[in-house]
Amino acid sequence: MTIRLLWFFQAFSCGAIGVLVLLFSSGTAWSGDLQLFRIGTGGQLGVYYPIGDALARGISSSGSADKMIAVAQTSGGSVANVRALILGDIEAGLVQADVAFWALRGEGPFVGEKGWPVRALASLYPESLQILVRRDAGIKNINDFKGKAISLDEAGSGTLAVMRIVLDAHGLTEMDLKPVYLKPEFTTERLVRGKLDGISLVAGTPAQAIADIIGPDFSLVPIETQVATDISRTHPYFVPGVIPAKTYPGTSETPTLQVHALFLVREDMSADFVYQLMSAMWNEQTRSLLLASHFQGRSITRESALDGLTVPLHPGAVRFYQEQGMLEGEDGTQ
């Protein structure tokens, strides 16, 4: 085993090692110039990680991109994925549509920075803001957050960026709370033990972090439709939505905010390479892996790949969708 191969096994998660095993068992040869295609995801109890892992396995096993292995990497979330993408620490990332928009324009978490050259490969699925609280905390709405210990997710997450907007819409700031900045996998036990009053995350439903602990002692906090509508007027990448009844056992329909999850790369990635990547992403094998990965995998379809985009498509993706009859014109218009 070469030193380089040993480094790969040490540096990446079990999901990534699984990809390596899959490739070797299928007869793929190890080469010194094998390219690594790293996909930034999120925490392991979110939805980005299983979806990113399914994409990685599908892309790696397709043979469409020669001498390439794709791996899913855990991360702090959308903002962290954009920064890692720009720095070259990853080749692609799952990013909320709002965060992608801010990165392109130098706004929100990227205010004061130049617009970053992020480009979309596809829109994946709608994400919902989900806020789980202890019933004994007396929290019925966002205004009840005052003085409460609420996890807003970690720095670099899209959830934190959204929660700041939601708090502002209710005339609150983080200083009105007892904020905690950790991902759900580090906060759910604290919530169960009464060390926290609530946790928040933006993710596809159902989210494992909530499904693992929800019960009679917990409830979901609504974002009232009028508030969501007002937010949407200022931030059009957000739309009013609902968490359907019984998404989690015992829960009723809960109004909230929704935003699409996008699959992003850098603008300077080879158009020919991206075109090959698109073929691998939308083949039947990858589709099967997505369906098996998470409930939201069924929402990821080629037909909905252009929904909710907030940044331009990569030229390689434009070429692919044009050939599929989904775009017209060289500029990628629908």
The 8 nearest C-alpha neighbors of each residue, nearest first, counted from 0:
[[1, 4, 2, 5, 3, 29, 6, 8],
 [0, 2, 4, 3, 5, 6, 31, 29],
 [3, 1, 5, 4, 6, 0, 7, 8],
 [2, 4, 6, 1, 5, 7, 0, 31],
 [3, 5, 7, 1, 6, 2, 0, 8],
 [6, 4, 2, 8, 7, 3, 1, 9],
 [5, 7, 3, 9, 4, 8, 10, 2],
 [8, 6, 4, 10, 5, 9, 11, 3],
 [7, 9, 5, 6, 10, 11, 16, 4],
 [10, 8, 6, 7, 11, 5, 12, 4],
 [11, 9, 7, 8, 6, 12, 5, 15],
 [12, 10, 15, 9, 8, 7, 13, 16],
 [13, 11, 15, 14, 16, 72, 10, 71],
 [12, 14, 16, 15, 17, 11, 18, 8],
 [15, 13, 17, 12, 16, 52, 18, 71],
 [14, 16, 70, 18, 12, 17, 13, 11],
 [17, 15, 13, 19, 18, 14, 20, 8],
 [18, 16, 14, 20, 15, 19, 13, 21],
 [17, 19, 21, 15, 16, 20, 56, 22],
 [18, 20, 16, 22, 21, 17, 23, 15],
 [21, 19, 17, 23, 18, 22, 24, 16],
 [22, 20, 18, 24, 19, 23, 17, 25],
 [21, 23, 19, 25, 27, 20, 24, 18],
 [22, 24, 27, 20, 26, 25, 21, 19],
 [23, 25, 21, 26, 22, 20, 27, 19],
 [26, 24, 22, 23, 27, 21, 60, 20],
 [25, 27, 23, 24, 28, 22, 21, 29],
 [28, 26, 23, 22, 25, 29, 24, 66],
 [29, 27, 26, 30, 23, 22, 66, 25],
 [28, 30, 27, 31, 33, 23, 66, 32],
 [31, 29, 33, 32, 28, 66, 34, 27],
 [30, 32, 33, 29, 3, 34, 4, 1],
 [31, 33, 30, 34, 66, 29, 67, 35],
 [34, 32, 66, 30, 67, 31, 35, 29],
 [35, 33, 67, 66, 32, 68, 36, 69],
 [34, 36, 68, 67, 69, 37, 33, 70],
 [37, 35, 69, 90, 68, 70, 34, 38],
 [38, 36, 89, 70, 90, 69, 71, 35],
 [37, 39, 91, 71, 92, 72, 70, 89],
 [40, 38, 92, 72, 80, 74, 71, 93],
 [39, 41, 47, 48, 73, 93, 74, 72],
 [42, 40, 74, 76, 73, 47, 75, 48],
 [41, 43, 45, 44, 73, 74, 48, 75],
 [42, 44, 45, 48, 41, 73, 184, 49],
 [45, 43, 208, 207, 42, 184, 46, 183],
 [44, 46, 42, 43, 47, 206, 207, 48],
 [45, 47, 48, 49, 202, 203, 50, 206],
 [48, 46, 40, 50, 41, 51, 45, 49],
 [47, 49, 51, 40, 50, 46, 41, 43],
 [50, 48, 52, 51, 292, 46, 47, 53],
 [49, 51, 53, 47, 52, 48, 292, 46],
 [52, 50, 48, 54, 53, 49, 71, 47],
 [51, 53, 71, 55, 49, 50, 54, 48],
 [52, 54, 50, 56, 288, 55, 289, 51],
 [55, 53, 51, 57, 52, 56, 58, 50],
 [56, 54, 69, 52, 70, 58, 53, 57],
 [57, 55, 59, 53, 58, 54, 18, 60],
 [56, 58, 285, 54, 60, 55, 59, 61],
 [57, 59, 279, 55, 61, 56, 60, 280],
 [60, 58, 68, 56, 69, 57, 61, 55],
 [59, 61, 57, 58, 62, 56, 22, 21],
 [62, 60, 63, 58, 59, 279, 57, 64],
 [61, 63, 64, 60, 65, 59, 58, 279],
 [64, 62, 61, 275, 279, 65, 276, 278],
 [63, 65, 62, 275, 67, 276, 66, 272],
 [64, 66, 67, 62, 63, 33, 34, 68],
 [67, 65, 33, 34, 64, 68, 32, 30],
 [68, 66, 34, 65, 33, 35, 64, 69],
 [67, 69, 59, 35, 36, 34, 70, 66],
 [70, 68, 36, 55, 59, 37, 35, 58],
 [71, 69, 15, 37, 55, 38, 36, 72],
 [70, 72, 38, 52, 51, 37, 55, 15],
 [73, 71, 39, 40, 38, 74, 70, 37],
 [72, 74, 41, 40, 42, 39, 48, 43],
 [75, 73, 41, 76, 40, 42, 39, 72],
 [74, 76, 79, 155, 156, 41, 153, 42],
 [77, 75, 156, 41, 74, 79, 78, 80],
 [76, 78, 94, 157, 80, 156, 79, 95],
 [79, 77, 155, 81, 80, 156, 76, 157],
 [78, 80, 155, 82, 76, 77, 81, 75],
 [81, 79, 77, 83, 78, 82, 39, 92],
 [82, 80, 84, 78, 83, 79, 85, 77],
 [81, 83, 79, 85, 84, 80, 86, 78],
 [84, 82, 88, 80, 86, 81, 85, 89],
 [85, 83, 81, 89, 87, 82, 86, 80],
 [84, 86, 82, 87, 83, 81, 265, 115],
 [87, 85, 83, 84, 88, 82, 89, 81],
 [88, 86, 84, 89, 85, 83, 90, 82],
 [87, 89, 83, 86, 84, 90, 85, 37],
 [90, 88, 37, 84, 87, 91, 83, 38],
 [89, 91, 37, 36, 84, 38, 264, 87],
 [92, 90, 264, 38, 263, 89, 39, 37],
 [91, 93, 39, 38, 263, 80, 262, 94],
 [92, 94, 262, 40, 261, 39, 263, 260],
 [95, 93, 77, 261, 260, 92, 96, 99],
 [94, 96, 260, 98, 97, 261, 77, 259],
 [97, 95, 99, 259, 98, 260, 309, 261],
 [96, 98, 100, 99, 95, 236, 101, 258],
 [97, 99, 101, 95, 100, 96, 102, 78],
 [98, 100, 96, 102, 97, 101, 103, 95],
 [101, 99, 97, 103, 98, 309, 102, 310],
 [102, 100, 106, 98, 104, 103, 99, 105],
 [101, 103, 99, 105, 100, 104, 115, 109],
 [104, 102, 114, 115, 100, 101, 105, 99],
 [103, 105, 114, 101, 102, 106, 100, 115],
 [106, 104, 114, 109, 110, 112, 102, 113],
 [107, 105, 110, 101, 109, 104, 108, 102],
 [106, 108, 109, 110, 101, 105, 160, 98],
 [107, 109, 110, 106, 160, 101, 78, 102],
 [110, 108, 105, 106, 107, 112, 102, 111],
 [111, 109, 106, 105, 107, 112, 108, 101],
 [110, 112, 109, 105, 113, 106, 108, 107],
 [113, 111, 105, 110, 109, 114, 106, 115],
 [112, 114, 105, 115, 111, 104, 109, 110],
 [115, 113, 103, 105, 104, 102, 112, 116],
 [114, 116, 103, 102, 117, 113, 105, 104],
 [117, 115, 266, 265, 103, 118, 114, 85],
 [118, 116, 265, 266, 115, 264, 103, 263],
 [117, 119, 313, 312, 264, 266, 311, 263],
 [120, 118, 312, 263, 121, 313, 262, 311],
 [119, 121, 262, 316, 263, 312, 313, 118],
 [122, 120, 304, 262, 119, 261, 123, 305],
 [121, 123, 261, 304, 305, 306, 260, 308],
 [122, 124, 299, 260, 261, 121, 304, 262],
 [123, 125, 298, 260, 259, 299, 122, 126],
 [126, 124, 259, 258, 260, 257, 203, 127],
 [127, 125, 203, 202, 258, 257, 259, 201],
 [128, 126, 257, 201, 202, 256, 203, 129],
 [127, 129, 201, 256, 200, 255, 257, 130],
 [130, 128, 200, 199, 127, 201, 131, 219],
 [131, 129, 199, 220, 219, 198, 132, 200],
 [130, 132, 219, 198, 197, 218, 199, 220],
 [133, 131, 197, 218, 217, 196, 134, 219],
 [132, 134, 217, 136, 135, 196, 216, 197],
 [135, 133, 217, 136, 216, 137, 218, 132],
 [134, 136, 137, 133, 216, 138, 217, 196],
 [137, 135, 134, 133, 138, 196, 132, 147],
 [138, 136, 135, 134, 139, 143, 133, 132],
 [139, 137, 143, 136, 140, 144, 134, 132],
 [138, 140, 220, 137, 143, 141, 221, 142],
 [141, 139, 142, 143, 220, 138, 221, 222],
 [140, 142, 143, 144, 169, 139, 220, 166],
 [143, 141, 144, 140, 169, 145, 171, 139],
 [142, 144, 138, 141, 145, 140, 139, 137],
 [145, 143, 147, 142, 141, 146, 176, 138],
 [146, 144, 176, 175, 143, 147, 142, 171],
 [145, 147, 176, 177, 175, 144, 148, 143],
 [148, 146, 144, 176, 145, 177, 149, 196],
 [147, 149, 177, 196, 195, 178, 176, 197],
 [150, 148, 197, 178, 198, 196, 147, 179],
 [149, 151, 179, 198, 152, 180, 178, 199],
 [150, 152, 159, 180, 199, 179, 149, 198],
 [153, 151, 181, 182, 180, 159, 150, 158],
 [152, 154, 180, 181, 182, 156, 155, 75],
 [155, 153, 156, 180, 159, 152, 75, 181],
 [154, 156, 78, 79, 75, 76, 153, 77],
 [157, 155, 76, 77, 158, 78, 75, 154],
 [156, 158, 77, 160, 159, 78, 76, 161],
 [159, 157, 161, 201, 156, 200, 160, 162],
 [158, 160, 162, 151, 161, 157, 152, 156],
 [159, 161, 157, 163, 158, 162, 164, 156],
 [162, 160, 158, 164, 163, 159, 165, 157],
 [161, 163, 165, 159, 164, 160, 166, 158],
 [162, 164, 166, 160, 161, 165, 167, 159],
 [163, 165, 167, 161, 162, 166, 168, 160],
 [166, 164, 162, 168, 167, 163, 161, 169],
 [167, 165, 171, 163, 169, 168, 164, 172],
 [166, 168, 170, 164, 171, 169, 165, 163],
 [169, 167, 165, 166, 170, 164, 230, 226],
 [170, 168, 166, 167, 171, 142, 165, 141],
 [171, 169, 167, 168, 166, 172, 142, 165],
 [170, 172, 166, 167, 169, 175, 173, 168],
 [173, 171, 174, 175, 166, 167, 163, 170],
 [172, 174, 175, 176, 178, 171, 163, 177],
 [173, 175, 172, 176, 177, 178, 171, 146],
 [176, 174, 145, 173, 172, 146, 171, 177],
 [177, 175, 146, 145, 147, 174, 178, 173],
 [176, 178, 148, 147, 146, 149, 179, 175],
 [179, 177, 149, 176, 148, 150, 173, 151],
 [178, 180, 150, 149, 151, 181, 177, 148],
 [181, 179, 153, 152, 151, 150, 178, 154],
 [182, 180, 153, 152, 179, 185, 150, 183],
 [181, 183, 152, 184, 153, 185, 186, 42],
 [184, 182, 186, 185, 187, 208, 181, 152],
 [185, 183, 182, 186, 44, 187, 208, 42],
 [184, 186, 183, 182, 181, 187, 188, 189],
 [185, 187, 183, 189, 188, 184, 190, 181],
 [188, 186, 190, 189, 183, 184, 185, 191],
 [189, 187, 191, 190, 186, 192, 185, 184],
 [190, 188, 194, 192, 186, 187, 191, 195],
 [189, 191, 195, 187, 193, 188, 192, 194],
 [190, 192, 188, 189, 193, 187, 212, 194],
 [193, 191, 189, 190, 194, 188, 195, 187],
 [192, 194, 190, 195, 191, 189, 196, 133],
 [193, 195, 189, 192, 190, 196, 191, 148],
 [196, 194, 190, 148, 193, 189, 197, 149],
 [195, 197, 148, 133, 132, 149, 136, 147],
 [198, 196, 132, 149, 131, 195, 150, 133],
 [197, 199, 150, 131, 149, 130, 132, 151],
 [200, 198, 130, 151, 129, 150, 131, 152],
 [199, 201, 158, 129, 128, 202, 130, 152],
 [202, 200, 128, 158, 127, 129, 126, 199],
 [203, 201, 126, 127, 46, 200, 204, 206],
 [202, 204, 126, 127, 46, 205, 295, 206],
 [205, 203, 206, 202, 295, 127, 246, 126],
 [204, 206, 203, 246, 207, 210, 247, 294],
 [207, 205, 204, 208, 209, 45, 210, 203],
 [206, 208, 210, 209, 44, 211, 45, 205],
 [207, 209, 44, 206, 211, 210, 183, 184],
 [210, 208, 207, 211, 206, 212, 213, 131],
 [209, 211, 207, 212, 213, 208, 206, 247],
 [212, 210, 209, 208, 207, 213, 206, 187],
 [213, 211, 210, 209, 214, 208, 187, 191],
 [214, 212, 210, 209, 217, 211, 215, 247],
 [213, 215, 216, 217, 212, 248, 249, 218],
 [216, 214, 217, 213, 249, 218, 134, 248],
 [215, 217, 214, 134, 133, 218, 135, 213],
 [218, 216, 133, 134, 215, 132, 214, 213],
 [219, 217, 132, 131, 134, 133, 220, 216],
 [218, 220, 131, 130, 132, 221, 129, 217],
 [219, 221, 130, 140, 139, 131, 218, 222],
 [222, 220, 254, 253, 255, 223, 140, 219],
 [223, 221, 255, 254, 224, 227, 226, 256],
 [222, 224, 226, 225, 221, 254, 227, 255],
 [223, 225, 227, 226, 228, 239, 254, 222],
 [226, 224, 228, 227, 223, 229, 222, 239],
 [225, 227, 229, 223, 228, 224, 230, 222],
 [228, 226, 224, 230, 239, 225, 229, 256],
 [229, 227, 225, 231, 226, 230, 239, 224],
 [230, 228, 226, 232, 231, 227, 225, 233],
 [229, 231, 227, 228, 233, 232, 234, 226],
 [232, 230, 235, 234, 228, 237, 229, 233],
 [233, 231, 229, 230, 234, 235, 228, 237],
 [234, 232, 231, 230, 235, 229, 237, 236],
 [233, 235, 231, 236, 232, 230, 237, 97],
 [236, 234, 231, 237, 232, 233, 238, 230],
 [235, 237, 234, 97, 258, 238, 96, 231],
 [238, 236, 258, 231, 235, 257, 234, 256],
 [237, 239, 257, 231, 256, 240, 236, 258],
 [240, 238, 256, 227, 228, 255, 257, 224],
 [241, 239, 255, 256, 257, 254, 238, 242],
 [242, 240, 254, 255, 253, 243, 252, 239],
 [241, 243, 253, 252, 254, 244, 246, 255],
 [244, 242, 252, 246, 241, 245, 253, 251],
 [243, 245, 252, 251, 246, 250, 242, 253],
 [246, 244, 247, 250, 248, 249, 251, 243],
 [247, 245, 244, 243, 205, 248, 242, 250],
 [246, 248, 245, 250, 210, 249, 205, 213],
 [249, 247, 245, 250, 246, 214, 213, 210],
 [248, 250, 245, 247, 251, 214, 215, 244],
 [251, 249, 245, 244, 247, 248, 252, 246],
 [250, 252, 244, 253, 245, 249, 243, 246],
 [253, 251, 244, 243, 242, 241, 254, 250],
 [252, 254, 242, 241, 221, 251, 255, 243],
 [255, 253, 241, 221, 222, 240, 223, 224],
 [254, 256, 222, 240, 241, 221, 239, 128],
 [257, 255, 239, 240, 128, 238, 127, 227],
 [256, 258, 127, 238, 126, 240, 237, 239],
 [259, 257, 237, 126, 125, 236, 96, 238],
 [260, 258, 125, 96, 126, 124, 307, 95],
 [259, 261, 95, 123, 124, 94, 96, 122],
 [262, 260, 122, 94, 123, 93, 121, 96],
 [261, 263, 93, 121, 120, 92, 119, 122],
 [264, 262, 119, 92, 91, 118, 120, 261],
 [265, 263, 91, 118, 117, 90, 119, 266],
 [266, 264, 117, 267, 268, 118, 116, 84],
 [265, 267, 116, 118, 268, 117, 313, 264],
 [268, 266, 265, 269, 116, 270, 264, 313],
 [267, 269, 266, 265, 270, 273, 264, 272],
 [268, 270, 272, 271, 273, 267, 315, 266],
 [269, 271, 315, 273, 272, 314, 274, 268],
 [272, 270, 274, 269, 273, 315, 275, 276],
 [271, 273, 269, 275, 274, 270, 276, 64],
 [274, 272, 276, 315, 270, 275, 271, 277],
 [273, 275, 315, 271, 277, 276, 272, 316],
 [276, 274, 272, 278, 273, 277, 63, 64],
 [275, 277, 273, 279, 274, 278, 280, 272],
 [278, 276, 280, 274, 279, 275, 273, 281],
 [277, 279, 275, 276, 281, 280, 282, 274],
 [280, 278, 276, 58, 277, 282, 281, 61],
 [279, 281, 277, 278, 282, 58, 285, 276],
 [282, 280, 278, 279, 277, 285, 283, 286],
 [281, 283, 279, 284, 285, 280, 278, 286],
 [284, 282, 286, 285, 287, 281, 288, 280],
 [283, 285, 287, 286, 282, 57, 288, 61],
 [286, 284, 57, 288, 287, 283, 282, 280],
 [285, 287, 283, 289, 284, 288, 290, 282],
 [288, 286, 290, 284, 285, 289, 283, 291],
 [287, 289, 285, 291, 53, 286, 290, 292],
 [290, 288, 296, 292, 286, 291, 53, 287],
 [291, 289, 296, 287, 297, 288, 292, 286],
 [292, 290, 288, 289, 293, 287, 296, 294],
 [291, 293, 289, 290, 49, 288, 50, 53],
 [294, 292, 296, 295, 291, 290, 49, 50],
 [293, 295, 296, 297, 290, 292, 205, 204],
 [296, 294, 297, 298, 293, 203, 124, 204],
 [295, 297, 290, 289, 293, 298, 294, 299],
 [296, 298, 295, 290, 299, 294, 289, 300],
 [299, 297, 295, 296, 124, 300, 123, 125],
 [300, 298, 123, 296, 297, 124, 301, 303],
 [301, 299, 302, 303, 298, 304, 297, 123],
 [300, 302, 304, 303, 281, 299, 305, 121],
 [301, 303, 300, 304, 305, 325, 299, 306],
 [304, 302, 306, 300, 301, 305, 122, 299],
 [303, 305, 122, 121, 301, 302, 306, 300],
 [304, 306, 303, 122, 308, 121, 307, 302],
 [307, 305, 303, 308, 304, 122, 259, 121],
 [306, 308, 259, 309, 305, 122, 236, 96],
 [309, 307, 306, 310, 305, 122, 96, 261],
 [308, 310, 100, 96, 307, 99, 311, 236],
 [309, 311, 308, 100, 118, 119, 312, 99],
 [312, 310, 118, 119, 313, 309, 308, 117],
 [311, 313, 119, 118, 120, 317, 316, 314],
 [312, 314, 118, 316, 315, 119, 317, 266],
 [315, 313, 317, 316, 270, 318, 312, 273],
 [316, 314, 270, 274, 273, 318, 313, 317],
 [315, 317, 319, 313, 314, 318, 120, 274],
 [318, 316, 314, 320, 315, 319, 331, 321],
 [317, 319, 321, 315, 316, 320, 314, 322],
 [318, 320, 316, 322, 317, 321, 274, 315],
 [321, 319, 323, 325, 317, 322, 318, 326],
 [322, 320, 326, 324, 318, 323, 319, 325],
 [321, 323, 319, 320, 324, 318, 325, 326],
 [322, 324, 320, 321, 325, 319, 326, 318],
 [323, 325, 321, 322, 326, 320, 327, 319],
 [324, 326, 320, 323, 321, 333, 327, 322],
 [327, 325, 333, 321, 331, 332, 324, 320],
 [326, 328, 332, 333, 331, 321, 329, 325],
 [329, 327, 330, 331, 332, 326, 321, 333],
 [328, 330, 331, 327, 332, 317, 318, 321],
 [329, 331, 328, 332, 327, 317, 314, 326],
 [330, 332, 329, 317, 326, 328, 327, 333],
 [333, 331, 327, 326, 330, 328, 329, 317],
 [332, 326, 327, 331, 325, 328, 305, 321]]
